[in-house]
Amino acid sequence: MAEENQPDTEEEPFDPVTDQRDWSAAETELACFALARRKGKVLVKIINTKKPPMQFICIFKDYLE
């Protein structure tokens, strides 16, 4: 697994209003990988917000970027 696909270990604040990256929320880290495959995008980061029920934020980018 590539380093950029590892769960985020730092406390990084995530603001869904101001974040302009392509993202989705998920219940599990594995769901992030499924979302990326379904969207046809590359998963670049997983942020654990520790706020259930959708505690993981999956950050994506296009394959051609």
Stockholm file with secondary structure:
# STOCKHOLM 1.0

chainA/1-65         MAEENQPDTEEEPFDPVTDQRDWSAAETELACFALARRKGKVLVKIINTKKPPMQFICIFKDYLE
#=GR chainA/1-65 SS CCGGGSBCCSCCCCCTTTCCSEEEEESSHHHHHHHHHHHTCEEEEEEECCCSSSCEEEEEECTTC
#=GC SS_cons        CCGGGSBCCSCCCCCTTTCCSEEEEESSHHHHHHHHHHHTCEEEEEEECCCSSSCEEEEEECTTC
//
